[in-house]
Amino acid sequence: MAPLVDSFILYLATERGLSPAYQLSVRQSLDGFIKWATAQGLTEPTNCTTDTLTRYLSSRRKSGLSASSQRVLVVHLKIFFRFLTTRHGLAHDPAESLLTPKEPAKLPNTFSADQLEQLLNSIDITKPLGKRDLAVMELFYSSGLRLSELCNARLEHLDEDEAILRVTGKGNKTRIVPVGERALQALTRYTTNERPELVKTSKTSSHIFLSIRGGALSPDRVRQIVKKRAEQAGLPQKIYPHLLRHSFATHLLEGGADLRVIQELLGHADIATTQIYTHLDQKHLIATHQNHHPRA
């Protein structure tokens, strides 16, 4: 089945335009399944039944696989066998009747406005890479970018006069996001006074954010920057880049922004994904009522 997995990953890359990270996740899931199936003497897709897949999922659950990871695994098996059925003539799709475990909706953590101010004000732009790191933080929060979108942002996609940035998100979809005044100031300061010092003629591209070696910042390096800056600011909770995106959406909703507008800004294909923020807004409204109403 390994060649079929290769064919499927190529399909995800070329026809579906899915990210390398997603392709890797799918491959890891399918490689694990093939290894298990081979040990059971099942070397062809035609040997796999719904019962086969159910037994495999049961073995992964007993080995301690989390509920969320089980859900991802089921999705990967479903899309793989659907591909085999439609593209490689598999007579019966054994994954079609598998039930995808539903996870209870988890409310994302967010920063308060005060915590954001504490974080952003703590970055000393007179120190090396201070201008860059502040621009990273400001852009995350100002425009609600995903980590991959920030890492892939390029100078030619930034329109400083219009204060907008063109980004490419999930599914290779492009959208335009606004860049707030403070974020634009931070970006201009960085690109004018610090980025030129990071440029290495032999390897530098037009990515906005560069490492000290002159290459584009990697997602892992950005995670390290966010964590380090949060620790320096004295923030107690675990900090990660997506927390700034959550805060962007939550603070917009609390400020009265329409949910459809937030959906467009975040690049969500389905508004159901955006609706989780309404739960956060309800918590905000309840807390405000309890704190300020005389008979709360």
Backbone as CSV, one residue per row, in Angstrom:
resi,resn,N_x,N_y,N_z,CA_x,CA_y,CA_z,C_x,C_y,C_z
1,MET,0.812,-1.223,0.000,0.000,0.000,0.000,0.839,1.265,0.000
2,ALA,2.130,1.139,0.257,2.989,2.323,0.338,2.960,3.170,-0.936
3,PRO,3.037,2.569,-2.151,2.967,3.388,-3.369,1.652,4.157,-3.489
4,LEU,0.576,3.564,-2.981,-0.719,4.241,-3.023,-0.736,5.445,-2.087
5,VAL,-0.051,5.324,-0.963,0.070,6.458,-0.053,0.857,7.583,-0.726
6,ASP,1.936,7.219,-1.421,2.719,8.223,-2.146,1.853,8.946,-3.168
7,SER,1.046,8.193,-3.883,0.157,8.773,-4.893,-0.862,9.708,-4.244
8,PHE,-1.358,9.308,-3.082,-2.347,10.118,-2.371,-1.730,11.419,-1.872
9,ILE,-0.527,11.354,-1.324,0.144,12.566,-0.839,0.409,13.518,-2.006
10,LEU,0.790,12.978,-3.148,0.997,13.810,-4.332,-0.301,14.494,-4.741
11,TYR,-1.399,13.781,-4.636,-2.725,14.339,-4.936,-3.054,15.493,-3.990
12,LEU,-2.780,15.313,-2.702,-3.043,16.373,-1.726,-2.222,17.617,-2.034
13,ALA,-0.998,17.406,-2.505,-0.097,18.534,-2.773,-0.452,19.254,-4.062
14,THR,-0.675,18.488,-5.136,-0.828,19.106,-6.454,-2.257,19.487,-6.808
15,GLU,-3.211,18.658,-6.410,-4.598,18.934,-6.784,-5.382,19.655,-5.690
16,ARG,-5.063,19.352,-4.457,-5.785,19.995,-3.357,-5.045,21.214,-2.808
17,GLY,-3.763,21.323,-3.087,-2.997,22.482,-2.629,-2.846,22.567,-1.124
18,LEU,-2.846,21.418,-0.453,-2.745,21.413,1.006,-1.291,21.571,1.441
19,SER,-1.123,22.106,2.631,0.207,22.498,3.095,1.114,21.288,3.332
20,PRO,2.432,21.509,3.276,3.373,20.427,3.591,3.151,19.856,4.987
21,ALA,2.782,20.715,5.936,2.536,20.245,7.308,1.363,19.269,7.338
22,TYR,0.306,19.571,6.587,-0.854,18.670,6.540,-0.487,17.366,5.829
23,GLN,0.261,17.481,4.751,0.706,16.284,4.036,1.506,15.369,4.958
24,LEU,2.391,15.958,5.762,3.209,15.174,6.684,2.337,14.488,7.729
25,SER,1.334,15.212,8.230,0.434,14.640,9.228,-0.315,13.433,8.666
26,VAL,-0.814,13.568,7.438,-1.533,12.462,6.795,-0.602,11.274,6.579
27,ARG,0.603,11.559,6.100,1.559,10.466,5.858,1.870,9.715,7.147
28,GLN,2.069,10.423,8.236,2.361,9.768,9.512,1.207,8.861,9.933
29,SER,-0.023,9.336,9.741,-1.190,8.516,10.084,-1.243,7.253,9.246
30,LEU,-1.059,7.412,7.937,-1.179,6.271,7.032,-0.007,5.309,7.168
31,ASP,1.186,5.833,7.414,2.342,4.950,7.627,2.120,4.070,8.860
32,GLY,1.543,4.663,9.904,1.248,3.888,11.111,0.236,2.793,10.837
33,PHE,-0.781,3.113,10.034,-1.795,2.115,9.703,-1.199,0.992,8.857
34,ILE,-0.388,1.352,7.860,0.206,0.338,6.980,1.114,-0.598,7.768
35,LYS,1.874,-0.043,8.698,2.755,-0.872,9.517,1.938,-1.881,10.313
36,TRP,0.836,-1.422,10.908,-0.039,-2.322,11.679,-0.672,-3.364,10.757
37,ALA,-1.203,-2.916,9.593,-1.883,-3.827,8.677,-0.931,-4.893,8.141
38,THR,0.291,-4.498,7.846,1.283,-5.456,7.341,1.565,-6.531,8.378
39,ALA,1.629,-6.126,9.648,1.856,-7.094,10.730,0.691,-8.064,10.860
40,GLN,-0.503,-7.620,10.378,-1.683,-8.498,10.418,-1.804,-9.336,9.151
41,GLY,-0.837,-9.166,8.238,-0.883,-9.907,6.984,-1.749,-9.256,5.920
42,LEU,-2.091,-7.993,6.115,-2.952,-7.266,5.177,-2.081,-6.318,4.356
43,THR,-1.803,-6.682,3.127,-0.868,-5.900,2.321,-1.540,-5.166,1.167
44,GLU,-2.817,-5.414,0.939,-3.538,-4.766,-0.148,-4.786,-4.060,0.395
45,PRO,-5.190,-2.940,-0.214,-6.403,-2.240,0.232,-7.643,-3.119,0.177
46,THR,-7.659,-4.052,-0.778,-8.822,-4.933,-0.912,-8.968,-5.866,0.286
47,ASN,-7.885,-6.052,1.047,-7.946,-6.907,2.237,-8.560,-6.182,3.427
48,CYS,-8.690,-4.855,3.332,-9.136,-4.056,4.468,-10.658,-3.921,4.477
49,THR,-11.253,-4.238,5.606,-12.697,-4.090,5.789,-12.956,-3.050,6.870
50,THR,-14.213,-2.724,7.047,-14.577,-1.793,8.117,-14.162,-2.351,9.470
51,ASP,-14.304,-3.671,9.625,-13.886,-4.313,10.871,-12.381,-4.178,11.078
52,THR,-11.615,-4.272,9.973,-10.159,-4.093,10.059,-9.824,-2.724,10.614
53,LEU,-10.443,-1.701,10.057,-10.167,-0.331,10.479,-10.623,-0.096,11.917
54,THR,-11.744,-0.699,12.268,-12.251,-0.555,13.638,-11.286,-1.177,14.638
55,ARG,-10.727,-2.344,14.281,-9.767,-2.995,15.174,-8.500,-2.153,15.305
56,TYR,-8.086,-1.539,14.193,-6.892,-0.693,14.251,-7.130,0.523,15.152
57,LEU,-8.261,1.157,14.991,-8.577,2.328,15.815,-8.679,1.941,17.293
58,SER,-9.234,0.754,17.530,-9.336,0.277,18.907,-7.952,0.058,19.515
59,SER,-7.027,-0.470,18.712,-5.666,-0.708,19.216,-4.972,0.609,19.530
60,ARG,-5.210,1.635,18.706,-4.598,2.937,18.956,-5.197,3.589,20.201
61,ARG,-6.495,3.401,20.385,-7.153,3.967,21.573,-6.606,3.314,22.837
62,LYS,-6.434,1.985,22.798,-5.914,1.271,23.966,-4.452,1.624,24.249
63,SER,-3.736,2.068,23.204,-2.333,2.448,23.399,-2.193,3.851,23.981
64,GLY,-3.332,4.514,24.170,-3.289,5.823,24.809,-3.443,7.008,23.885
65,LEU,-3.819,6.780,22.625,-4.004,7.888,21.684,-5.144,8.780,22.161
66,SER,-4.907,10.074,22.194,-5.911,11.007,22.708,-7.131,11.057,21.795
67,ALA,-8.231,11.551,22.337,-9.479,11.624,21.573,-9.319,12.511,20.346
68,SER,-8.621,13.631,20.498,-8.447,14.534,19.361,-7.605,13.885,18.273
69,SER,-6.569,13.134,18.672,-5.720,12.448,17.692,-6.477,11.306,17.014
70,GLN,-7.364,10.639,17.756,-8.200,9.606,17.155,-9.084,10.194,16.066
71,ARG,-9.606,11.367,16.350,-10.475,12.040,15.381,-9.704,12.355,14.104
72,VAL,-8.500,12.878,14.256,-7.662,13.190,13.096,-7.353,11.924,12.303
73,LEU,-7.055,10.842,13.013,-6.720,9.575,12.366,-7.895,9.064,11.533
74,VAL,-9.100,9.134,12.081,-10.285,8.680,11.344,-10.456,9.500,10.065
75,VAL,-10.281,10.805,10.181,-10.408,11.676,9.005,-9.391,11.293,7.936
76,HIS,-8.162,11.037,8.347,-7.124,10.664,7.392,-7.433,9.325,6.716
77,LEU,-7.921,8.368,7.470,-8.291,7.083,6.874,-9.455,7.250,5.902
78,LYS,-10.409,8.077,6.258,-11.576,8.299,5.399,-11.173,8.906,4.055
79,ILE,-10.358,9.966,4.109,-10.010,10.628,2.849,-9.084,9.749,1.999
80,PHE,-8.278,8.906,2.633,-7.398,8.006,1.886,-8.204,6.941,1.154
81,PHE,-9.115,6.286,1.862,-9.880,5.213,1.215,-10.899,5.773,0.227
82,ARG,-11.378,6.991,0.449,-12.248,7.629,-0.538,-11.456,7.877,-1.833
83,PHE,-10.201,8.283,-1.674,-9.318,8.484,-2.822,-9.098,7.168,-3.577
84,LEU,-8.860,6.094,-2.846,-8.650,4.792,-3.488,-9.895,4.333,-4.233
85,THR,-11.048,4.666,-3.687,-12.308,4.251,-4.318,-12.559,5.026,-5.601
86,THR,-12.322,6.324,-5.573,-12.635,7.157,-6.736,-11.532,7.176,-7.776
87,ARG,-10.276,7.023,-7.373,-9.165,7.146,-8.315,-8.503,5.818,-8.674
88,HIS,-8.613,4.815,-7.802,-7.896,3.558,-8.048,-8.839,2.348,-8.117
89,GLY,-10.113,2.614,-8.240,-11.053,1.539,-8.519,-11.321,0.569,-7.391
90,LEU,-11.075,0.982,-6.139,-11.407,0.109,-5.010,-12.923,-0.092,-4.993
91,ALA,-13.352,-1.341,-4.986,-14.778,-1.635,-5.147,-15.625,-1.159,-3.972
92,HIS,-15.071,-1.242,-2.773,-15.849,-0.874,-1.583,-14.996,-0.013,-0.667
93,ASP,-15.567,1.048,-0.173,-14.864,1.960,0.728,-15.089,1.498,2.170
94,PRO,-14.101,0.856,2.801,-14.296,0.328,4.154,-14.344,1.418,5.226
95,ALA,-13.892,2.612,4.894,-13.866,3.687,5.898,-15.122,4.541,5.890
96,GLU,-15.977,4.307,4.903,-17.148,5.183,4.743,-18.051,5.188,5.971
97,SER,-18.218,4.036,6.591,-19.146,3.943,7.726,-18.478,4.205,9.076
98,LEU,-17.184,4.539,9.066,-16.522,4.849,10.331,-17.104,6.133,10.913
99,LEU,-17.325,6.137,12.197,-17.837,7.330,12.862,-16.666,8.174,13.340
100,THR,-16.717,9.454,13.027,-15.673,10.374,13.468,-15.994,10.843,14.874
101,PRO,-15.142,10.535,15.837,-15.411,10.968,17.216,-15.538,12.489,17.289
102,LYS,-16.546,12.940,17.986,-16.743,14.382,18.142,-16.159,14.836,19.464
103,GLU,-15.368,15.882,19.376,-14.775,16.441,20.579,-15.667,17.551,21.123
104,PRO,-15.753,17.666,22.428,-16.469,18.824,22.972,-15.726,20.100,22.592
105,ALA,-16.495,21.112,22.246,-15.875,22.377,21.846,-15.065,22.952,23.002
106,LYS,-13.848,23.295,22.703,-12.973,23.885,23.713,-12.818,25.364,23.429
107,LEU,-13.053,26.160,24.433,-12.891,27.588,24.251,-11.404,27.931,24.225
108,PRO,-10.964,28.659,23.214,-9.542,29.006,23.148,-9.160,29.991,24.237
109,ASN,-7.934,29.866,24.721,-7.419,30.855,25.659,-7.158,32.162,24.923
110,THR,-7.231,33.252,25.629,-6.946,34.552,25.030,-6.199,35.424,26.035
111,PHE,-5.555,36.454,25.505,-4.999,37.515,26.334,-6.094,38.517,26.654
112,SER,-5.979,39.156,27.790,-6.801,40.340,28.030,-6.111,41.507,27.340
113,ALA,-6.847,42.604,27.167,-6.254,43.785,26.546,-5.064,44.285,27.362
114,ASP,-5.182,44.203,28.685,-4.084,44.662,29.559,-2.841,43.790,29.377
115,GLN,-3.049,42.474,29.247,-1.924,41.573,29.046,-1.233,41.839,27.711
116,LEU,-2.036,42.152,26.687,-1.448,42.486,25.388,-0.580,43.729,25.487
117,GLU,-1.074,44.733,26.186,-0.295,45.952,26.366,0.993,45.654,27.125
118,GLN,0.882,44.814,28.148,2.058,44.434,28.938,3.088,43.735,28.062
119,LEU,2.628,42.834,27.215,3.520,42.085,26.332,4.197,43.002,25.318
120,LEU,3.416,43.811,24.645,3.958,44.645,23.569,4.843,45.759,24.104
121,ASN,4.473,46.313,25.241,5.267,47.407,25.812,6.572,46.933,26.429
122,SER,6.675,45.627,26.683,7.873,45.107,27.343,9.043,44.899,26.374
123,ILE,8.771,44.924,25.080,9.820,44.644,24.089,10.653,45.903,23.858
124,ASP,11.928,45.819,24.151,12.845,46.956,24.030,13.380,47.018,22.596
125,ILE,12.924,48.004,21.839,13.308,48.084,20.430,14.720,48.648,20.234
126,THR,15.366,49.066,21.321,16.752,49.550,21.202,17.752,48.399,21.253
127,LYS,17.269,47.211,21.636,18.143,46.048,21.722,18.082,45.243,20.429
128,PRO,19.114,44.433,20.160,19.133,43.648,18.923,17.877,42.800,18.756
129,LEU,17.302,42.850,17.574,16.104,42.105,17.166,14.836,42.564,17.877
130,GLY,14.931,43.615,18.668,13.746,44.132,19.336,12.717,44.665,18.348
131,LYS,13.189,45.357,17.323,12.275,45.905,16.322,11.578,44.789,15.560
132,ARG,12.358,43.753,15.221,11.763,42.621,14.505,10.712,41.919,15.354
133,ASP,11.072,41.613,16.588,10.170,40.840,17.439,8.907,41.625,17.773
134,LEU,9.027,42.937,17.951,7.831,43.744,18.199,6.943,43.742,16.958
135,ALA,7.541,43.845,15.782,6.753,43.825,14.543,6.027,42.489,14.384
136,VAL,6.695,41.391,14.753,6.057,40.066,14.714,4.822,40.050,15.611
137,MET,4.984,40.492,16.850,3.881,40.472,17.820,2.740,41.386,17.386
138,GLU,3.097,42.582,16.949,2.073,43.553,16.553,1.275,43.033,15.347
139,LEU,1.961,42.428,14.386,1.257,41.950,13.199,0.358,40.763,13.523
140,PHE,0.833,39.851,14.359,-0.010,38.744,14.804,-1.327,39.280,15.374
141,TYR,-1.217,40.206,16.290,-2.399,40.687,17.010,-3.241,41.626,16.152
142,SER,-2.599,42.438,15.329,-3.326,43.414,14.516,-4.141,42.759,13.413
143,SER,-3.608,41.681,12.824,-4.225,41.123,11.630,-4.751,39.700,11.805
144,GLY,-4.545,39.100,12.983,-5.086,37.770,13.242,-4.507,36.689,12.362
145,LEU,-3.216,36.778,12.066,-2.595,35.832,11.140,-2.363,34.467,11.775
146,ARG,-2.393,33.449,10.926,-1.894,32.145,11.325,-0.362,32.200,11.324
147,LEU,0.250,31.241,12.030,1.707,31.190,12.107,2.325,31.068,10.714
148,SER,1.806,30.168,9.893,2.358,29.972,8.549,2.203,31.225,7.698
149,GLU,1.109,31.945,7.884,0.872,33.159,7.107,1.884,34.239,7.459
150,LEU,2.204,34.350,8.737,3.189,35.347,9.139,4.575,34.979,8.607
151,CYS,4.945,33.708,8.718,6.267,33.285,8.248,6.420,33.478,6.744
152,ASN,5.330,33.337,5.993,5.391,33.435,4.536,5.109,34.837,4.008
153,ALA,4.823,35.789,4.901,4.514,37.153,4.463,5.719,37.773,3.758
154,ARG,5.460,38.461,2.648,6.533,39.036,1.839,6.374,40.542,1.688
155,LEU,7.485,41.202,1.455,7.482,42.657,1.328,6.570,43.123,0.201
156,GLU,6.575,42.406,-0.917,5.768,42.850,-2.060,4.266,42.685,-1.818
157,HIS,3.910,41.965,-0.768,2.495,41.779,-0.441,1.997,42.793,0.590
158,LEU,2.896,43.628,1.079,2.537,44.646,2.072,2.361,45.988,1.368
159,ASP,1.172,46.567,1.497,0.896,47.891,0.943,0.799,48.861,2.114
160,GLU,1.871,49.598,2.367,1.910,50.495,3.511,0.973,51.676,3.326
161,ASP,0.777,52.138,2.089,-0.113,53.276,1.854,-1.556,52.924,2.182
162,GLU,-1.970,51.704,1.817,-3.344,51.259,2.079,-3.468,50.537,3.417
163,ALA,-2.319,50.262,4.060,-2.286,49.539,5.335,-2.975,48.182,5.229
164,ILE,-2.576,47.407,4.220,-3.128,46.070,4.026,-2.001,45.106,3.686
165,LEU,-2.259,43.826,3.942,-1.298,42.764,3.640,-2.033,41.633,2.948
166,ARG,-1.471,41.127,1.857,-2.051,39.977,1.174,-1.373,38.716,1.695
167,VAL,-2.171,37.784,2.191,-1.624,36.552,2.755,-2.269,35.349,2.076
168,THR,-1.553,34.236,2.098,-2.070,32.979,1.563,-2.263,32.014,2.722
169,GLY,-3.514,31.592,2.918,-3.844,30.755,4.066,-4.085,29.305,3.702
170,LYS,-4.912,28.642,4.477,-5.193,27.222,4.267,-5.832,27.004,2.900
171,GLY,-5.497,25.861,2.299,-6.040,25.552,0.990,-5.543,26.468,-0.099
172,ASN,-4.405,27.140,0.170,-3.802,28.047,-0.803,-4.722,29.204,-1.176
173,LYS,-5.587,29.584,-0.236,-6.529,30.680,-0.476,-5.908,32.008,-0.043
174,THR,-6.074,33.010,-0.896,-5.511,34.332,-0.640,-6.579,35.266,-0.094
175,ARG,-6.206,36.086,0.872,-7.116,37.098,1.382,-6.332,38.358,1.722
176,ILE,-7.040,39.457,1.854,-6.447,40.736,2.225,-6.804,41.037,3.672
177,VAL,-5.803,41.354,4.488,-6.067,41.691,5.890,-5.578,43.110,6.166
178,PRO,-6.300,43.834,7.003,-5.846,45.175,7.373,-4.689,45.099,8.360
179,VAL,-3.837,46.103,8.329,-2.735,46.210,9.276,-2.950,47.473,10.087
180,GLY,-3.098,47.311,11.396,-3.380,48.451,12.264,-2.239,49.461,12.300
181,GLU,-2.552,50.650,12.792,-1.571,51.739,12.791,-0.316,51.388,13.573
182,ARG,-0.475,50.826,14.765,0.691,50.512,15.581,1.516,49.392,14.955
183,ALA,0.829,48.414,14.350,1.546,47.327,13.676,2.294,47.867,12.463
184,LEU,1.664,48.779,11.736,2.320,49.360,10.562,3.546,50.168,10.964
185,GLN,3.437,50.905,12.057,4.590,51.657,12.558,5.738,50.720,12.929
186,ALA,5.385,49.609,13.608,6.407,48.636,14.011,7.057,47.992,12.783
187,LEU,6.248,47.673,11.782,6.782,47.069,10.559,7.709,48.030,9.819
188,THR,7.286,49.287,9.710,8.106,50.283,9.015,9.430,50.494,9.733
189,ARG,9.370,50.559,11.046,10.583,50.742,11.849,11.541,49.565,11.649
190,TYR,10.980,48.371,11.624,11.804,47.163,11.451,12.381,47.075,10.043
191,THR,11.536,47.257,9.016,12.017,47.094,7.644,13.002,48.195,7.246
192,THR,12.890,49.356,7.894,13.787,50.468,7.567,15.102,50.394,8.333
193,ASN,15.035,50.049,9.613,16.205,50.184,10.481,16.878,48.884,10.908
194,GLU,16.187,47.750,10.777,16.773,46.509,11.292,16.853,45.408,10.240
195,ARG,15.828,45.287,9.411,15.846,44.220,8.410,17.051,44.312,7.478
196,PRO,17.447,45.528,7.017,18.615,45.591,6.123,19.872,44.973,6.718
197,GLU,20.009,45.014,8.056,21.179,44.436,8.705,21.142,42.910,8.704
198,LEU,19.939,42.348,8.513,19.785,40.890,8.518,19.925,40.282,7.126
199,VAL,19.898,41.131,6.120,19.936,40.641,4.741,21.306,40.045,4.423
200,LYS,21.275,38.846,3.870,22.483,38.194,3.367,22.271,37.983,1.870
201,THR,23.084,38.618,1.057,22.864,38.659,-0.390,22.657,37.284,-0.999
202,SER,23.392,36.308,-0.514,23.365,34.986,-1.142,22.115,34.176,-0.839
203,LYS,21.385,34.497,0.229,20.289,33.623,0.628,18.988,34.335,0.973
204,THR,18.979,35.655,1.067,17.787,36.357,1.524,16.748,36.502,0.416
205,SER,15.514,36.175,0.757,14.393,36.352,-0.167,13.648,37.623,0.246
206,SER,12.434,37.761,-0.248,11.657,38.951,0.095,10.743,38.737,1.293
207,HIS,10.944,37.648,2.041,10.155,37.450,3.256,10.345,38.650,4.184
208,ILE,9.281,39.048,4.829,9.364,40.214,5.711,10.256,39.923,6.904
209,PHE,10.026,38.788,7.539,10.725,38.495,8.787,11.895,37.550,8.552
210,LEU,13.099,38.033,8.915,14.322,37.297,8.669,14.997,36.883,9.974
211,SER,15.746,35.788,9.893,16.549,35.338,11.020,17.899,36.052,10.976
212,ILE,18.720,35.818,11.991,20.038,36.445,12.019,20.932,35.892,10.909
213,ARG,20.541,34.747,10.332,21.317,34.157,9.233,20.840,34.648,7.872
214,GLY,19.797,35.457,7.872,19.322,36.034,6.625,18.202,35.289,5.938
215,GLY,17.843,34.116,6.460,16.740,33.363,5.869,15.415,33.729,6.509
216,ALA,14.334,33.236,5.925,13.008,33.488,6.496,12.893,32.824,7.865
217,LEU,12.209,33.480,8.783,11.971,32.890,10.098,11.143,31.616,9.949
218,SER,11.548,30.558,10.609,10.790,29.308,10.583,9.681,29.356,11.617
219,PRO,8.631,28.530,11.467,7.573,28.482,12.473,8.101,28.172,13.877
220,ASP,9.053,27.238,13.977,9.598,26.898,15.297,10.301,28.095,15.925
221,ARG,11.025,28.849,15.110,11.726,30.018,15.655,10.738,31.083,16.111
222,VAL,9.651,31.262,15.374,8.645,32.244,15.785,7.995,31.815,17.104
223,ARG,7.738,30.517,17.244,7.182,30.032,18.519,8.133,30.362,19.668
224,GLN,9.434,30.162,19.439,10.425,30.465,20.474,10.434,31.949,20.810
225,ILE,10.313,32.788,19.800,10.297,34.239,20.018,9.103,34.638,20.861
226,VAL,7.930,34.125,20.507,6.709,34.467,21.245,6.818,34.017,22.700
227,LYS,7.294,32.795,22.905,7.433,32.270,24.268,8.430,33.086,25.074
228,LYS,9.580,33.403,24.465,10.616,34.166,25.155,10.114,35.558,25.534
229,ARG,9.454,36.240,24.599,8.975,37.594,24.867,7.881,37.595,25.934
230,ALA,7.057,36.568,25.943,6.009,36.482,26.962,6.612,36.261,28.346
231,GLU,7.643,35.430,28.415,8.326,35.195,29.693,8.998,36.468,30.183
232,GLN,9.620,37.203,29.271,10.272,38.450,29.649,9.264,39.489,30.132
233,ALA,8.032,39.399,29.603,6.988,40.341,30.010,6.343,39.946,31.333
234,GLY,6.702,38.749,31.836,6.151,38.300,33.110,4.747,37.747,33.021
235,LEU,4.346,37.296,31.851,3.000,36.729,31.692,3.005,35.286,32.189
236,PRO,2.045,34.911,33.026,2.088,33.606,33.689,1.657,32.424,32.838
237,GLN,0.713,32.632,31.903,0.162,31.492,31.184,1.072,31.049,30.032
238,LYS,0.820,29.824,29.562,1.579,29.299,28.434,1.229,30.094,27.182
239,ILE,2.243,30.604,26.518,2.026,31.491,25.383,2.455,30.811,24.087
240,TYR,1.653,30.963,23.055,1.965,30.419,21.734,1.356,31.360,20.691
241,PRO,1.855,31.330,19.446,1.415,32.302,18.445,-0.096,32.347,18.223
242,HIS,-0.756,31.178,18.220,-2.188,31.165,17.917,-2.998,31.899,18.985
243,LEU,-2.410,32.052,20.171,-3.093,32.783,21.240,-3.323,34.235,20.826
244,LEU,-2.404,34.788,20.055,-2.562,36.161,19.572,-3.687,36.238,18.534
245,ARG,-3.824,35.203,17.731,-4.932,35.150,16.756,-6.271,35.040,17.477
246,HIS,-6.328,34.185,18.501,-7.555,34.076,19.297,-7.906,35.419,19.933
247,SER,-6.911,36.102,20.444,-7.144,37.383,21.107,-7.660,38.416,20.112
248,PHE,-7.094,38.405,18.914,-7.540,39.294,17.837,-9.045,39.126,17.599
249,ALA,-9.487,37.876,17.429,-10.893,37.613,17.126,-11.796,37.957,18.309
250,THR,-11.357,37.579,19.506,-12.172,37.806,20.697,-12.347,39.292,20.972
251,HIS,-11.289,40.047,20.861,-11.372,41.471,21.151,-12.192,42.210,20.093
252,LEU,-12.146,41.745,18.850,-13.010,42.326,17.828,-14.481,42.085,18.158
253,LEU,-14.786,40.856,18.558,-16.177,40.512,18.882,-16.662,41.305,20.087
254,GLU,-15.814,41.410,21.101,-16.177,42.187,22.289,-16.372,43.663,21.951
255,GLY,-15.664,44.117,20.913,-15.797,45.506,20.500,-16.980,45.771,19.590
256,GLY,-17.735,44.705,19.260,-18.950,44.890,18.474,-18.842,44.510,17.008
257,ALA,-17.729,43.895,16.576,-17.575,43.519,15.170,-18.542,42.396,14.802
258,ASP,-19.017,42.416,13.567,-19.912,41.391,13.064,-19.164,40.072,12.873
259,LEU,-19.827,38.965,13.196,-19.183,37.653,13.120,-18.747,37.324,11.691
260,ARG,-19.517,37.744,10.704,-19.158,37.482,9.305,-17.875,38.218,8.920
261,VAL,-17.704,39.411,9.443,-16.491,40.176,9.171,-15.287,39.468,9.786
262,ILE,-15.455,38.995,11.020,-14.370,38.273,11.692,-14.026,37.009,10.925
263,GLN,-15.041,36.326,10.408,-14.803,35.126,9.595,-13.916,35.452,8.397
264,GLU,-14.220,36.548,7.711,-13.428,36.946,6.542,-12.004,37.303,6.945
265,LEU,-11.856,38.026,8.051,-10.526,38.444,8.482,-9.662,37.249,8.877
266,LEU,-10.279,36.248,9.497,-9.545,35.063,9.930,-9.297,34.082,8.785
267,GLY,-10.062,34.208,7.712,-9.912,33.278,6.604,-10.555,31.937,6.856
268,HIS,-11.620,31.915,7.690,-12.343,30.669,7.951,-13.271,30.359,6.780
269,ALA,-13.219,29.142,6.268,-14.111,28.744,5.184,-15.542,28.587,5.683
270,ASP,-15.703,28.162,6.924,-17.021,27.889,7.506,-17.219,28.775,8.726
271,ILE,-18.349,29.476,8.778,-18.589,30.373,9.906,-18.745,29.606,11.218
272,ALA,-19.041,28.306,11.120,-19.149,27.496,12.343,-17.827,27.498,13.100
273,THR,-16.715,27.580,12.369,-15.403,27.640,13.009,-15.249,28.938,13.792
274,THR,-15.807,30.007,13.249,-15.698,31.316,13.887,-16.626,31.445,15.088
275,GLN,-17.721,30.676,15.100,-18.744,30.843,16.124,-18.273,30.490,17.523
276,ILE,-17.155,29.777,17.640,-16.656,29.457,18.982,-16.360,30.730,19.759
277,TYR,-16.032,31.795,19.047,-15.720,33.051,19.735,-16.952,33.698,20.350
278,THR,-18.144,33.306,19.894,-19.348,33.861,20.513,-19.486,33.363,21.944
279,HIS,-18.995,32.170,22.234,-19.028,31.648,23.605,-18.137,32.485,24.505
280,LEU,-16.979,32.882,23.974,-16.094,33.745,24.746,-16.745,35.085,25.009
281,ASP,-17.465,35.605,24.001,-18.120,36.903,24.159,-19.214,36.818,25.210
282,GLN,-19.933,35.696,25.261,-20.964,35.523,26.274,-20.349,35.532,27.669
283,LYS,-19.183,34.880,27.824,-18.500,34.897,29.118,-18.124,36.330,29.502
284,HIS,-17.684,37.109,28.499,-17.323,38.497,28.745,-18.546,39.301,29.200
285,LEU,-19.684,39.062,28.525,-20.896,39.799,28.879,-21.368,39.444,30.287
286,ILE,-21.293,38.164,30.625,-21.718,37.735,31.963,-20.812,38.345,33.028
287,ALA,-19.505,38.309,32.786,-18.567,38.882,33.748,-18.784,40.374,33.909
288,THR,-19.052,41.060,32.806,-19.304,42.501,32.865,-20.569,42.785,33.676
289,HIS,-21.592,41.978,33.441,-22.849,42.153,34.177,-22.622,41.952,35.671
290,GLN,-21.897,40.896,36.015,-21.669,40.598,37.429,-20.823,41.665,38.122
291,ASN,-19.904,42.249,37.364,-19.023,43.252,37.953,-19.651,44.630,38.074
292,HIS,-20.631,44.913,37.232,-21.118,46.284,37.166,-22.606,46.484,37.492
293,HIS,-23.390,45.418,37.446,-24.804,45.594,37.744,-25.026,45.591,39.260
294,PRO,-25.784,46.544,39.782,-25.961,46.647,41.237,-26.626,45.439,41.870
295,ARG,-27.392,44.674,41.097,-28.061,43.502,41.678,-27.603,42.208,41.039
296,ALA,-26.416,42.206,40.511,-25.902,40.979,39.860,-25.545,39.945,40.913
